[in-house]
Amino acid sequence: MSIAHLAITHLRNFESVTIQPSPEVNIIHGPNGSGKTSILEAIFLLGRGRPFNAHDRNSLIKVGKLSCTVFGGVTLAKEVLKVPVGVTRSLDGSHKIRVGGDNVKSKSALAELLPLQVISPEAFGLLSGGPGNRRQFIDWGVFHVEHSFHDSWRRLNRSLKQRNKLLRHGNITDCLLAPWDKEFVEYADIVTRLRTSYVDRLAPLFNSILGELSDLDGVSISFYPGWDSQKPLSEVLENSRERDRRQGFTSYGPQRADIKVKYLQHNAADVLSRGQQKLVICALKLASGYLYTEATGRSCIYLIDDLAAELDSRHRSLLCNMLARVESQLFLTSVEATTFNNYWQSKQIKMFHVEQGAIKE
């Protein structure tokens, strides 16, 4: 699985650029502010249909333009045929997705075709941000390894939305809530079971990878389903019904799920240095990528913005060696072209210099 061709139009400071990436290692270098990260954002848009920051919808579009477009040719594992994929985002918030020459409505089609793992400054939110960041991380993995997950997740969110809509209307009888409670509980059980199973498989793999990347001992991850799992969710909903009516939303359920990342029983984000946090994040992303490959036989694509930041030469070397073993396509950014000269010597490497809205190989 790799991107064989990438064309970017009217994105950030790019007018129109095209590159032919290596199927293995791609190093994007240039001065700060030159647009290195914009290349990664373009690939992210191609794989997710949105920018890194979902709330920053129009920032990708070049000033003075009405839309931006990213087009790519995706080569599937062990296949020569490239699948054409294109995404256009407009200032009015609309988007257009084409896969294999056909218009596609769901962004999940992009995620399925082009699985991405991102390690960037924003990824620190996986530890220090709200639980939504960690739910997205879990759900990315479950989506790719459990075919039934997406439909159950969609139905769960539909029932949650309807339940909350009723709660906001004030004096709603139990009879009106009952059918939505039943559907919510049904799909909550499925989603939670799949999430729990995924984290159970992720945890030992994460610990093994982190052990190779660092000397940290005592980091653990655990799953919180969104309510006291010692009680059935139906009972929890019944006991919290009056509170939910007052608040106008559902207090407990999978929409509150989280993974707890601890270091010696403390929140990892509170006690670990930035460098240590980055290694934990890398271990989580690599573990997720390994599980994806194990389940599908395909490799995901890693987008790594400023890999060298916060890491000394030893830990940088350990991380690069591990990335070399995953046999995935890598896109890395760096200020200096020589930062990674001693790594991946057995890999097919392409260097791309970015400056003033232009890219040169």
Buried (B, 14 or more C-beta within 10 A) or exposed (E): BBBBBBBBBBBBBBEEBEBEBBBBBBBBBBEEEBBBBBBBBBBBBBBBBBBBEEEEBEEBBBEEBEBBBBBBBBBEEEEEEBBBBBBBBBEEEEBBBBBEEEEBEEBBBBBBBBBBBBBBBEBBBBBEEEBEBBBEBBBBBBBBBBEEBBEBBEBBBBBBEBBBEBBEEEEBEEEEBEEBBEBBBBBBBBBBEBBBBBBEBBBEBBBBBBEEBBEBEEBBBEBBBBBEEEEEBBEBBEEBBEEBBEEEBBBBBBBBBBBEBBBEEEEBBEEBEEBBBBBBBBBBBBBBBBBBBEBBEBBBBBBBBBBBBBBEEEBBEBBBEBBBEBEBBBBBBBBEBEBBEEBBEEBEBBBBBBBEBBBEE
